Amino acid sequence: MKTNTFLMVSPVLAGAIATLLAIPGLQADTLEEIQQRGVIRIAVADEKPYGYLNEEGNALGVGPEIARRILEDLGIEEIEWVATEFKNLIPGLEVGRFDMAAAEIAILPERCTRVLFSDPNTSYGEGLLVLASNPNRLRAYEDFVERPDTIRVAVQEGTVTQAMFEALGVDPERIVTVERLTEAVDAIVRGRADAFAATGMTVASLEQMSPQVEAEFNFTDPVIDGREVRYFGGFAFPQDAEELRDAVNAALKEEKRNGDWQQTLTRYGFLQKDVLYSYRFTAEQLCHGAG
């Protein structure tokens, strides 16, 4: 019988663990070592619908659900879930805090220099959370560049969205960073920010948290270098965990051949477009700038 245990690590303890583990010659556990001990450590960033923990400490979201089935196929029955901020996912993999991340981290060339990625498990676009009725009429990320007033946008620290606003040339003083998604709604309601920018799926989930905010229905997807911005999320691993990554990739390929994978994505709100785009590129292509 499968058992899923949950470990919540405090920021102070996490820092101490990272310091202790960040030593020369540190190597990731091999697939055989993980299979022998029967438990794998997987991180999530408490971000719906990608990967999060409920009040009982059970991992939910598209990443954890697909990961469970894949790891069961690999003979790994127990999962130790580690909750952390998004910005700590890649550093945590680098220093061995966990063996894998199931947070649908966007596969980007700069991230590929630090961790290994599986082929895409999901694809997703951008979105904008605003005050109810959208009094500032904010409908695009470009509004924060073009508008002459002092509207401010909140972003989650360490995300691609934060980097996108910086690349668009938005004044840093107009970018408010939050560590946790729950802080995003509070920032809008209390007037620290006029909107929160994140992936469309994240924005849709946050809309349910308060009647004082809403997802902008007429949002215009950002276009950079002539291409609509779209991300491809995958499982992430330490750089020297090729065997584990390859095994997960093979099992993921089988998952995507049956209806359960698509049904899981659809149940968490992914659209048919998101499902189809998930087949478009491999991790290798994305690591070399495709997408």
Number of C-alpha atoms within 10 A of each C-alpha: 5 10 9 15 15 17 13 11 13 11 12 9 10 16 14 11 16 18 11 11 16 15 10 6 6 12 15 22 18 15 19 11 12 17 17 11 10 13 20 20 19 25 31 27 24 23 22 20 21 24 22 25 20 10 6 7 16 13 28 20 25 26 26 26 17 22 22 19 16 21 20 14 13 15 13 20 18 20 23 18 26 25 23 21 18 22 14 19 25 23 16 24 24 23 20 22 23 22 25 29 28 29 27 28 27 22 28 21 16 11 15 17 10 16 19 26 33 23 27 26 27 25 23 23 16 22 26 27 31 27 25 15 12 16 9 11 12 22 21 18 24 17 13 23 16 9 10 8 8 12 17 20 28 26 24 22 19 16 16 17 19 19 12 15 21 13 10 14 11 19 13 11 9 18 19 20 19 16 14 16 22 13 14 26 25 15 19 21 17 9 12 16 24 23 32 29 23 23 18 20 20 21 24 20 16 21 19 12 12 13 9 15 22 23 26 24 10 12 16 16 19 18 12 11 6 7 10 14 15 18 24 26 25 25 28 30 28 27 17 16 20 17 13 21 22 16 17 21 21 13 19 22 16 12 17 16 10 10 9 12 20 19 13 16 24 15 13 16 15 20 16 12 10 20 20 12 19 21 16 14 15 17 22 16 15 21 19 12 12 13 18
